[in-house]
Amino acid sequence: MSAAEQILPGHQKYARLFTPLKLGHTVLKNRAIMGSMHTGLEEQADGFERMAAYYAERAAGGTLIYRTEDLDAGRCRPEFADAAIEDLRWLGLKWAEGPDIGGPHAPYVQSQRLPWFREVWQLLQVSGLLYPCDKSRKDVERSLTAPHAEDDAEPIFPPALRPPLSAGREAREPGQTNWRFRVPDGETISFVDALQDPQSFVAGRDFGDFLVWRKDGFPAYELAVVADDHAMGITEVVRGADLLLSTARQLLLYRALGWTPPTWAHAPLIVDADGKRLAKRTAGLSIQELRQKGKTPEEVLTAPLDQLLS
């Protein structure tokens, strides 16, 4: 008796319910079929394409996971995390795992996953690609050979500031030190994005040695995201186009760790009438403020930006 048969009372009355069914050239595993469900997507301009993608993920056994990335303690306070969950629930988003409902990959709050991040740091340390760095941001900016990546606020770390290859090799814990990942200068890192043109970045030109651990005792964004995406079995990532360059860095971490990377879809950023990116510091654009203005979830998701601001 299958597990499904054991949990379905009265299954004997439907002896063929869990037997295969052939429909033309298609064979269904059983005769239990999910009926049509209203998702709200069919009411939107591109709703049918989005609905097809939604059901494709469902059919493939896809699971939506919500994760709180709160490693920047100065900006990520608990009340902000709670408000984000409340806003997304109000918009109608639903996830199968997350900090508010739990799940098999708990905890879903990154500040609670430090032991795992230390394990990943140790794996990278064995690869010989990490080194301790005592250079400050000002040191890097003062270097005449430190260009700035066009789409990245951090200046490119100049190879002249690298320590010898032997630096930090004996370390067993990251401690209160900045650690950087040594990139393969001149190598082109390429990937196919689901929403953007094919992407290519050259290590040492478009980005330099990047932080994987901070001296405040927390992992940097690149390490934490790669570690958690791998641990949680993430296969598809949807995020903003401002993180395209981060993807190139993360691919180097996946390679160093011997892990299979997910696929990415980088969505275009929301910009104002002048083409400027809408940032968190922009007044009057938080979901909470739009809710207070009486906007509905449908308006927030579909209305033109100027209408939302009116």
VENBELTA-V961946 format. One record per residue. N is the residue number from 1. RES is the residue in three letters. SS is DSSP state (2 for helix, 1 for strand, 0 for the rest). OMEGA is omega in whole degrees, 0 to 359 (* if undefined). D_CENTER is the distance of its C-alpha to the mean C-alpha in Angstrom with 1 decimal. Layout:
BEGIN
n;res;ss;omega;d_center
N;RES;SS;OMEGA;D_CENTER
N;RES;SS;OMEGA;D_CENTER
END
This chain:
BEGIN
n;res;ss;omega;d_center
1;MET;0;181;39.9
2;SER;0;178;36.2
3;ALA;2;180;33.7
4;ALA;2;180;33.4
5;GLU;2;182;37.3
6;GLN;2;184;37.6
7;ILE;0;180;35.5
8;LEU;0;181;37.2
9;PRO;0;176;40.6
10;GLY;0;183;43.4
11;HIS;2;181;41.8
12;GLN;2;180;45.2
13;LYS;2;182;46.2
14;TYR;2;189;43.6
15;ALA;0;184;44.2
16;ARG;0;185;42.6
17;LEU;0;184;39.4
18;PHE;0;175;37.4
19;THR;0;181;39.1
20;PRO;0;178;37.8
21;LEU;1;181;38.8
22;LYS;1;177;39.4
23;LEU;1;184;39.0
24;GLY;0;179;40.2
25;HIS;0;182;38.2
26;THR;1;177;35.4
27;VAL;1;177;35.6
28;LEU;1;182;33.8
29;LYS;0;178;33.2
30;ASN;0;186;34.8
31;ARG;0;176;36.2
32;ALA;0;185;33.8
33;ILE;0;178;31.9
34;MET;0;179;29.5
35;GLY;0;179;31.3
36;SER;0;182;29.9
37;MET;0;179;27.8
38;HIS;0;180;27.3
39;THR;0;185;23.7
40;GLY;0;181;24.7
41;LEU;2;183;23.0
42;GLU;2;179;26.4
43;GLU;2;184;27.6
44;GLN;0;186;25.3
45;ALA;0;180;26.1
46;ASP;0;188;23.6
47;GLY;2;184;23.5
48;PHE;2;176;24.9
49;GLU;2;180;22.3
50;ARG;2;179;19.5
51;MET;2;178;21.6
52;ALA;2;179;22.1
53;ALA;2;180;18.4
54;TYR;2;182;18.1
55;TYR;2;175;21.1
56;ALA;2;178;20.1
57;GLU;2;178;17.0
58;ARG;2;182;19.4
59;ALA;2;180;22.0
60;ALA;0;180;19.7
61;GLY;0;182;19.0
62;GLY;0;179;15.4
63;THR;0;177;14.0
64;LEU;0;182;11.6
65;ILE;1;175;10.0
66;TYR;0;181;9.7
67;ARG;0;177;8.6
68;THR;1;180;10.3
69;GLU;0;191;9.3
70;ASP;0;184;12.9
71;LEU;0;173;13.9
72;ASP;0;188;15.6
73;ALA;0;181;18.5
74;GLY;0;183;20.4
75;ARG;0;186;18.1
76;CYS;0;179;16.3
77;ARG;0;182;19.3
78;PRO;2;181;19.6
79;GLU;2;177;21.2
80;PHE;2;179;18.3
81;ALA;2;178;15.9
82;ASP;2;180;18.6
83;ALA;2;180;19.2
84;ALA;2;178;15.6
85;ILE;2;180;16.0
86;GLU;2;181;19.5
87;ASP;2;182;18.7
88;LEU;2;174;16.1
89;ARG;2;179;18.7
90;TRP;2;178;21.3
91;LEU;2;179;19.6
92;GLY;0;178;19.8
93;LEU;0;180;16.3
94;LYS;0;178;16.6
95;TRP;0;184;14.5
96;ALA;0;179;16.0
97;GLU;1;179;14.5
98;GLY;1;183;13.7
99;PRO;0;181;15.5
100;ASP;0;182;18.2
101;ILE;0;179;19.1
102;GLY;1;181;18.3
103;GLY;0;186;17.8
104;PRO;0;182;18.2
105;HIS;0;181;15.2
106;ALA;0;2;16.2
107;PRO;0;182;15.9
108;TYR;0;176;12.7
109;VAL;1;190;13.2
110;GLN;2;180;12.2
111;SER;2;178;15.7
112;GLN;2;186;17.2
113;ARG;0;185;15.8
114;LEU;2;178;17.6
115;PRO;2;178;19.9
116;TRP;2;180;17.2
117;PHE;2;177;15.8
118;ARG;2;177;19.5
119;GLU;2;180;19.9
120;VAL;2;175;17.3
121;TRP;2;181;18.9
122;GLN;2;177;22.2
123;LEU;2;178;21.1
124;LEU;2;180;20.2
125;GLN;2;178;23.5
126;VAL;2;181;25.5
127;SER;2;181;24.3
128;GLY;0;183;26.1
129;LEU;0;179;23.4
130;LEU;1;173;22.9
131;TYR;1;177;25.5
132;PRO;1;183;26.2
133;CYS;1;179;26.3
134;ASP;0;181;28.7
135;LYS;0;179;28.3
136;SER;0;176;27.2
137;ARG;2;179;25.5
138;LYS;2;177;29.0
139;ASP;2;181;30.3
140;VAL;2;182;27.8
141;GLU;2;179;28.6
142;ARG;2;182;32.3
143;SER;0;182;32.1
144;LEU;0;183;33.8
145;THR;0;183;31.7
146;ALA;0;177;28.3
147;PRO;0;177;27.1
148;HIS;1;175;24.2
149;ALA;0;187;21.3
150;GLU;0;185;21.7
151;ASP;0;185;18.1
152;ASP;0;184;17.3
153;ALA;0;184;19.1
154;GLU;0;177;19.6
155;PRO;1;181;22.8
156;ILE;0;183;22.9
157;PHE;0;183;24.2
158;PRO;0;179;27.7
159;PRO;2;181;28.8
160;ALA;2;181;32.1
161;LEU;2;179;30.5
162;ARG;0;174;29.3
163;PRO;0;176;31.3
164;PRO;0;181;33.2
165;LEU;0;183;31.4
166;SER;0;185;32.9
167;ALA;0;175;31.3
168;GLY;0;184;29.6
169;ARG;0;183;30.2
170;GLU;0;183;31.9
171;ALA;0;178;29.3
172;ARG;0;176;28.1
173;GLU;0;181;25.9
174;PRO;0;179;23.8
175;GLY;0;181;26.0
176;GLN;0;184;26.1
177;THR;0;171;25.4
178;ASN;1;176;22.9
179;TRP;1;179;21.8
180;ARG;1;175;20.8
181;PHE;1;182;19.8
182;ARG;0;183;22.6
183;VAL;0;178;21.6
184;PRO;0;184;24.0
185;ASP;0;176;25.8
186;GLY;0;180;26.6
187;GLU;0;178;24.3
188;THR;1;178;22.5
189;ILE;1;185;18.9
190;SER;1;174;18.4
191;PHE;1;178;16.0
192;VAL;0;180;16.3
193;ASP;1;184;13.9
194;ALA;0;184;14.4
195;LEU;0;183;15.1
196;GLN;0;172;16.3
197;ASP;0;174;19.2
198;PRO;0;187;19.0
199;GLN;1;176;17.6
200;SER;1;178;19.4
201;PHE;1;181;19.4
202;VAL;1;179;22.1
203;ALA;1;182;21.6
204;GLY;0;176;24.1
205;ARG;0;180;24.5
206;ASP;0;176;21.2
207;PHE;1;181;19.6
208;GLY;0;177;21.3
209;ASP;0;187;21.0
210;PHE;1;181;17.9
211;LEU;1;170;17.5
212;VAL;1;178;16.0
213;TRP;1;183;18.1
214;ARG;0;183;19.7
215;LYS;0;176;23.3
216;ASP;0;176;22.6
217;GLY;0;181;21.6
218;PHE;0;176;17.8
219;PRO;1;173;15.3
220;ALA;0;185;13.7
221;TYR;2;186;10.1
222;GLU;2;181;10.0
223;LEU;2;184;11.7
224;ALA;2;182;10.0
225;VAL;2;179;6.4
226;VAL;2;181;8.5
227;ALA;2;183;10.9
228;ASP;2;177;9.0
229;ASP;2;178;7.3
230;HIS;2;183;10.9
231;ALA;2;183;12.7
232;MET;0;177;11.3
233;GLY;0;181;12.0
234;ILE;0;179;8.8
235;THR;0;179;10.4
236;GLU;1;181;8.7
237;VAL;1;174;5.5
238;VAL;1;181;6.7
239;ARG;1;185;6.3
240;GLY;1;182;9.3
241;ALA;2;177;11.8
242;ASP;2;181;12.2
243;LEU;2;178;9.4
244;LEU;2;180;11.4
245;LEU;2;177;13.3
246;SER;2;180;10.5
247;THR;2;178;9.9
248;ALA;2;177;13.6
249;ARG;2;184;13.5
250;GLN;2;176;10.9
251;LEU;2;177;13.2
252;LEU;2;177;16.0
253;LEU;2;177;14.6
254;TYR;2;181;14.1
255;ARG;2;181;17.6
256;ALA;2;182;19.1
257;LEU;2;181;17.9
258;GLY;0;181;19.1
259;TRP;0;177;16.0
260;THR;0;181;15.0
261;PRO;0;174;11.8
262;PRO;0;168;9.9
263;THR;1;184;10.6
264;TRP;1;171;8.9
265;ALA;1;183;10.1
266;HIS;1;184;10.1
267;ALA;1;176;12.1
268;PRO;0;180;15.1
269;LEU;0;175;15.3
270;ILE;0;182;17.8
271;VAL;1;179;20.9
272;ASP;0;184;24.4
273;ALA;0;180;27.7
274;ASP;0;180;28.0
275;GLY;0;180;24.7
276;LYS;0;181;23.2
277;ARG;1;176;19.6
278;LEU;0;182;19.4
279;ALA;0;180;18.1
280;LYS;0;183;18.0
281;ARG;0;180;21.5
282;THR;0;184;23.0
283;ALA;0;172;25.4
284;GLY;0;183;25.8
285;LEU;0;177;22.4
286;SER;0;178;20.6
287;ILE;2;181;20.4
288;GLN;2;180;22.9
289;GLU;2;177;25.3
290;LEU;2;176;25.2
291;ARG;2;180;25.9
292;GLN;2;177;28.8
293;LYS;0;179;30.1
294;GLY;0;179;30.5
295;LYS;0;178;27.9
296;THR;0;176;26.9
297;PRO;2;180;23.5
298;GLU;2;178;24.9
299;GLU;2;181;25.8
300;VAL;2;183;22.5
301;LEU;2;189;20.7
302;THR;2;186;23.5
303;ALA;0;174;25.9
304;PRO;0;185;26.3
305;LEU;2;182;25.1
306;ASP;2;177;28.8
307;GLN;2;179;29.7
308;LEU;2;183;27.0
309;LEU;2;183;28.4
310;SER;0;*;32.0
END
